[in-house]
């Protein structure tokens, strides 16, 4: 059974000034009235053209399109030329429309539909004698970048394709990998002014219907002026928006989206951003890299466990060092304790202040490396860390062991495969250090227990965030603690999909594989 917390999508109406679009609903039956409305709507819109002319001798026609988005060459070839270059007098506007392409034509009877098509780059045709307006698709021209490898999710082995900012490019990347008609895509529009297109993608028969209905319900309750990035939608539809942990998986990789769709999850594609959103997710799915399934199973299992260990170290290592050196020196071997004491004898600050100084400096260097140009960002981060660390040690501001601890913590945070999960670890590290500096290891344990309690209470569209560890699903732990072979993965996750893979029982398959 699926469990959804009620009322998580905020239903707050953004203040919007009334405009011509909201003042009218249905189009008028006469040409002059409709033309007056269009002129009022697009007054002072320098990029929107209203081109009026006479066709077939005496039929008044107006073409409305947006410069820079509408392909004017296609408009000239398929719309304007057939209407202008005709010598015979046609008896009606209906026969005039027969000269135009009909494969992508559609009639419009409401003003919101008219403005949507014009904003999307589709030309709209207003003809005297017709009570409706007409639009023609396939004439949009938008400058866009090509398909490239995602910078933040690069792999040694695997596909090199990544999403772009165009839905027209991203959707075929999924359809090329999943050719079944059960791959469903439902289009929606969000934003009173941006009119952003959002596509809900799932596989019928694998994704739970309750999940799809809940996602559509939450998306339908979004009320805001515009959507400029998928993070805006994530904040509106997440179960707990005040949690620092991500409850949806952002990714630029089509193969990651397809793999999650095959496990019963759903994805959201947003026009204008290369980041798709996947739900539901768990903490362990955020710690898995797509390359885990492109390498040898033993090496993938080793790297996965190494990632788990360093994930915990990225949170607790500075706090443990502060607590042990401040309150629990008896836990340190004598020789190492003497070396640490010798390195700290000239340090004027306690271990807590020392750790805060180094962590804040490291975060500033990391942020500077991200914001600087690509050519100099990495060099500034590396050189800055080396120079500042050496200078701080020589000046007696921080000790050498603290520099080592902070460096190992930084390396551990870089091993987290999802940037969205690395952000909360960087944030939570500071309050845990404060607890360690005031209460010692008791404070570290209290902080860790508080984090675990929060994770146990966290849900992602009905899926427990610590699944399959809490609640325990032994069958799913096989692909969580280790990376099982593909021929043993004959069952989908229990809480994110239903139905098993269409393969033979693993025992029979193994017998066939081992038979000479």
N, C-alpha and C positions, 0 to 999 in steps of 0.2 A: 504494500500500500504506500502511496505517495503522501507525504506530509508537507503542506505549504503553510507558512505563516501568513496570516491575513493582514491586509492593509500596509504592505511594505512598499508598494509603489505610491509615491507621493502624488496626490491629486490636487495640486495647487495651480490655479490659473495665473499665468503670467500676465501682467498688465500690458495691454496692447491698444494703441490708439485706433479708433475706427478709420477705415480707409474705404476706397471705392470697391475693393474686392469683397469686403464683408457687408457692404451696403446693398448689394444685389445678389440674387440667387439664380433665378432662371433667366435665360436670354429672352430678349423681346422678339416679337414676330416680324418687325419691320427692319429694313436695312438702316435707315437713318437713326433710329433709336439705338441700335447696337453700335453703330459707328460713334455716336456721341458718348456712349458709355466707355468705349475703348479709348477714345481721346482723353476722357477725364481720368481714366485709370493710369494711363502712361504719359501723363503730362510731366514734363521735366525729366523724362527718361531718355537720355540722349542715345542710348544703345539700342532702343526699341524703335523699329521702323514701321510705319503704317503707310503702305504703298497702294494708292488708289488709282484705278485706270478703267477703261471701257473695254469689254470683251464681247466678241460676236456682234459688233456694231453698236449696241446700245445697252448692254447689261453692265451695271456697275459692280465692280469687284474691288475688294480691299484685302491685301495680304499683310499680315502682321507677323514679324519675326524679330529675333534678337541678333544683332550683329556680334560677330565673334564666337557665337555658339552655333548658330544656324549656318550650314554650308551653303553659301550663296551661289556657288556654281551648280550644285544639285537643284537648288530652288529655281534658278534661271532655266535649267534644262528641262525639268519635269513639271514645273508649275507655270512659270511666266510665259515660256515660249509656246506651249500648246494653247494658252488662252489669248495671247496677243497676235500670233501669226495665224489667223483664220479669217477668211474672206466671206464665208457664207454666214447668213443670219440664222442662228439657231432659234427654234421656237420657244425654248424655255431654259431656265437655269439648270434643270435636272439633266437635260441633254448636254449642257455645257460641262457638267461634271463628268460625263462619260469620256471626255477627252483626257482626263487626268488619271494617274495610276491609282489603282484601287486596292492593291495588296496591303498597303500600310495606312489606308484611309480610315478615319473614324469621325463620327458626328458628335458634336458637343452641344449640350442643352443647358448647362449651368456655368455660371461665371467662374467659380473656383476651378473647374476643369479647364476652362479656357486659359486662365492665368498659369496653371500648372504646366500646360503644354508649351506655352510661350516661354516660360522660364526655363524649361528643359531643352529649349532649342528647336522645338518642332514648329514649323510655320502653321498659322491658322488662317483660314480662308473665309471671308465674309462676302456673300453673293446676294445681290438684290433679287428678291423673290423667293429666297429660301429662309424658312423660320429657324434654321439651325446654322451653326458654324461647323466648319470642317477642318480637321488637322491631318497632317501627313507625317508619319514617323520615318526614321531612317535618314534624316537630313541633318543630324547633329554633328558638329565638328568641334571637338574640345582637344586642346593641346594637352598631352599627357606623356609621362615618362614610360620607358619600356619596362619589361619584366626583368628584374634583377634579383641577385641573391640577397636575402635579408641580412643586414649588417649585424643586428643584435642576436640573430639565431643561426649563425653560420655553423656548418658541420664539415668534417673531413670527408665523410662519405654520405651520399644521399642527394636528393634533388636540389638544384640550385635556383629554383624558381621561387619568387615571392610575390605577394599581392601588391597591387598598385592602388592609386587613389580613385580608380574608375571601376564601378560595378560591371561595366561592359567587358572589362578584362578579367576581373576576379571570378565571375560566375563561370565562364568557360574553363578556367583552370580547375574548378571542381568537377564540372561535367565531364571533362576529358578523363578524369580518374575514376569517376563513378558514373557509368553509362546506363545504369538501371533506371527505368521509369519511376521506381519507388523513391528516387531522390527528389524530394519536393522542395520548392522554393516559393514562399509567399511574400509578396512585395507590400510594403507599407510606406506611408509618408509621415514624417514627424517634423514639427517646427512650423509655427504660424507664418514666419517670414522666410526661413531657409528652404522649406519644402524638401527636406533631405530624404532621399530614398533609402529605406532599410529593408533588407531581405532576410527572412527567417528560413534557414536551411536545416533539413532533417531527412531521415530515411524512414519512410512509412513502413510499419511492420517491425521496426527495431526500436525506434524512439517511443517512449510511453506517451499515449495520447494526453494524459493528464499534464505531463511536462509541457507539451506544445500549447495546450490551452492556457496554462498558467503563464507562459511567456507572452503569448498574444494578449492576455488580459492585462498584464503589467505594462506592456508597451502601449496598449490602447489608452491607458490612464496618464500617459506623459503629456504634460501641458507646459510648453516653453516656447520662446521665440525662435530659437534656432539650435541646430545640432552641428557643431563644427568638428567633433571628434567622437569616437566611440566611447571614450571615458564618460561623456555626458550621459549616455544611455545607461552605462554600467552603474553610475551613482543612483539613477532613478529606480532601477529594477532589482538591485541587490537586496538580499534579505536583511543584512545589517550594514547600513551605509557608514556607521561610525566605527566599524572595526578596521584596524590597519591592514588586515589580511585580505588579499583579493579573493572575491567569491566568483569571479569569472576569469577565464584564461584568455588574455590577449595574445594573439600570434599573427605573424606575417606569412606563415608557411602553409600552402595549400595541402601538403601531405599531412601536416598535423591536424588540420581541420577534418580531412577525410578519415583519418584514423579514429578520431573521436566520434565522428558520425557513425562509423561502423560499430562503435561500442554503445550506441544508443543515446548519445548526447545531441544537442542542437547547437547551431552556430548562427551568429548575427553578422551580416556583412553590411557595412555602412558606407554610403557613397561619400567620397572626399577624404577617406583615410585608408591606409593599407592594413590596419589592425582589425582582425575579426575577433569576435567574442564568443567563447565556448562555455556552455553551462550544461549540467552542473559539473563542478570540479571538486577535488579534495586536495588536502595538503600534499599527499604523495604524488598525485598527478602533476602538481606544480614542480615537484622535484625530479621529474623524469624528463630526459632529453630525447628528442627524436632520433638521435644517433644511437641510443640504447638498442634500437631494433634494427640497426644497419650494420652492427659489428658482431663479433663472436660472442656467444652467450656467456662464456666464462669471463671475458674481459668486460663485457657490459655489466655483469653482476659485481665484479670488483670495483669498477668505477662508480656504480650506484651506491655501494656501501661506503666508499670513500666520500661520496657526496653527502650521504647522511651524516657521517662523522663530522665533516667540516661544516655542515649546516648548523649543528649544535655548537661547534667551536666558535662560529661567527657570532653567536649570541652570548655565550657564557665565558669565553676565554679571558677577556679583559677583567670581567667581574671576579672570576675565580682567582686571578693573579692578585687583584687588589685585596680580596678577602683574606687570602692565605698570607701575603706579606704583611698585612696589618694586624690580623687577629690570631692567625694559626701558624706561627712560624715553626712550631714543632713538627709540622707535616713535611717540611722541606729537609732534604738531606743536609748534613752538617757542612760538607764542602761547598755545596751550592748555596747554602744560606750565608756562608762567609763571603762568597763572591758577590752575592746580591747586596749584602750589607756594605761591602767595600765600595761597590759602584754607587750606592745611595748615600754615602756618608757626607757628600758635599751638596746633595740635592736639598733645596730649601723647602720643597713642597711635600706634603704627604702623598702616598701612592694614589689616592683617589683623584686629587687635583692633577697629578702628573698624567694619569690616564685620560682625564677629561681634556687636558691640553692637547695631547697627542691625537686623540680620536677626533676632536673638532678640527684640528689642522689637517688630518688625513681626509676627512670629509670635504673640507674646503678645496684641497688639491684635486680630489676626484671630481668635484663639481666644476672646477675651473677647467679640467681636462675635457669635460663634456662640452662646455660652452665655447671653448676656443676653437679656431679653425682646425680641421682634421689634420692638416699637415704639421701643426705645431702642438696640438693638444696632448698627444701621447708623450712627446718629448718633454713638455713642461711638467707633466705629472711625474714622470720618472726622475728627471733631474731635480725637480723641486723637492720630492720626497728624500732623495739622497742628500742633497745639500742641507735641507732644513734638519733632517735627522742627525747628520754629522755635526752641524753647527750647534744644535740644541744639546747634544751630548758633550761637546767640548766646552760649552758655556756653563755646564752644570745645571741646566734647567730640567732635563729629564735624564734618566739612567739608561744605559745600554740595554738591560733586560726589557724595559718597558718598550723601547723601540722595536725589539724583536717580537714582543707580544702583539703590538699593534700591526706590525707587518704581516705576521701569520694570520691575524684576524682579517686583514684586508684581502689576503689571498683566499681565505676561506669564503668570504663573501662573494668573491668573483667566481667561485665554483657553483654557485646557485644558478641553474640554467634559465630561470625566469626572472627577468628584471623586476617584474611586478612583485615577486615574493622577496627579493633582496631589499626593497625599500622598507618594509616593516621591520626587518631584522636590524637594519641600520638605525631605525628610530627607537626600537624597544631596548637596544643595547644600553642607552644612557640611563633610563630609570633603574635598570638592573644593576648598573655600576653604582648608582647612588645607594641602593639597598645594600650592596656588598661593602661599601665604605662605611656604612653606619651600623650594620648588624652582622657583618661577616658572612660566613657560609650559610648561616640561618637566613639572612636576607636574600642570598642567591637562591636558596631553595624555595623561599616564599614567592619570589618573583617567578621562578620556573613553574611552580604549582599554579600561580595565578594565570599564567599564559596557557597552561594545559587546560585549566577549567574553562577559560574563554574559548579555546579551540573546540572543546567538547560541546559547548553550547551553540557553536556556529553551524549554520546550514547554508548550503548553496542549492537553491531551488529544491529543497526537500532532501538533499543528500547530506548526511553528516560529514563534517569537514575532515574528520579523522578516519573516515571509512577507507579501507576495510579493517582498520585496527580497532576502532571503536565506533559502532559495534563490530565484533570480530566476525570476519568472513574468511574461514580457513582456505576455501577454494580460491578466493581472490588474492590471498596473501602470497600465493605462489608467484604472481607477477608483480608483487610489490616489494617483497624482501629480496627476491632474486628475479633474474630475467629468464623466464622459462622458454624452451624452444617453441617455435611457431606451431609445430604439429601437436603440442600439448595444450594450446590455447583454444580449446573447443567450446568454451562457455564465455558468454558476455558477462560484464559486471552486473550483479544482482539489482543494485539500486539505481543504475543509470540506463538500463535497457532490458529487453527480454528477448527470448529466443536464442538458441544456440547456433553456432556456425554450421553451415551445411557441409560437414565433413564426416567421414566415417569415424566410428569409435576409435580412440587412440590406441587401444590394445591391438585391434586388428591392423591398424595402419602401421604400427611398429613391427608387427610380425611380417607384413609385406615388405617393409623397408629392410628388415634383417634377413629375409629369405634370399638364398643365392639365385 
